[in-house]
Amino acid sequence: MAVTRFKRKARKDKSKSARRRTALKVENFKPVAKSVDIEKIKEEFKAKLAAKK
């Protein structure tokens, strides 16, 4: 008895696994931590407050 594999089922299985892979990639994505100059930001806020007064 020959074993057959349905093309539609194969496409469905592949698309299901592709959706799962992309979902896992999105779920596990960690943004790149950029180095931030905190002192410069503080100075900018002080400058904005001084400009408002």
PLY file of the C-alpha trace (Angstrom):
ply
format ascii 1.0
element vertex 53
property float x
property float y
property float z
element edge 52
property int vertex1
property int vertex2
end_header
0.00 0.00 0.00
1.48 3.32 -1.08
1.80 6.22 1.30
0.57 9.54 -0.06
1.12 12.98 1.33
-1.40 15.65 0.50
0.06 18.85 -0.91
-2.48 21.05 0.85
-1.65 19.46 4.21
2.07 19.95 3.58
1.54 23.64 2.77
-0.62 24.05 5.86
1.97 22.41 8.09
4.79 24.54 6.67
2.84 27.77 7.03
1.84 26.85 10.59
5.45 26.24 11.59
6.56 29.47 9.86
3.97 31.45 11.84
5.16 29.79 15.04
8.80 30.57 14.26
8.09 34.23 13.57
5.94 34.50 16.70
8.77 33.08 18.80
11.27 35.46 17.19
9.04 38.43 18.00
8.42 37.16 21.52
12.12 36.66 22.28
13.29 39.88 20.60
15.40 41.99 22.91
16.03 45.59 21.83
19.60 46.80 21.53
20.70 48.65 24.64
22.20 51.95 23.56
24.61 53.88 25.72
22.85 56.96 27.04
24.57 60.06 28.40
22.48 60.81 31.49
24.33 64.02 32.37
23.66 65.48 28.92
19.93 64.72 29.25
19.84 66.38 32.67
21.48 69.48 31.19
18.90 69.58 28.40
16.06 69.47 30.92
17.67 72.26 32.95
18.06 74.34 29.78
14.39 73.83 28.90
13.30 74.85 32.40
15.49 77.94 32.26
14.07 78.86 28.85
10.49 78.64 30.18
11.18 81.01 33.12
0 1
1 2
2 3
3 4
4 5
5 6
6 7
7 8
8 9
9 10
10 11
11 12
12 13
13 14
14 15
15 16
16 17
17 18
18 19
19 20
20 21
21 22
22 23
23 24
24 25
25 26
26 27
27 28
28 29
29 30
30 31
31 32
32 33
33 34
34 35
35 36
36 37
37 38
38 39
39 40
40 41
41 42
42 43
43 44
44 45
45 46
46 47
47 48
48 49
49 50
50 51
51 52
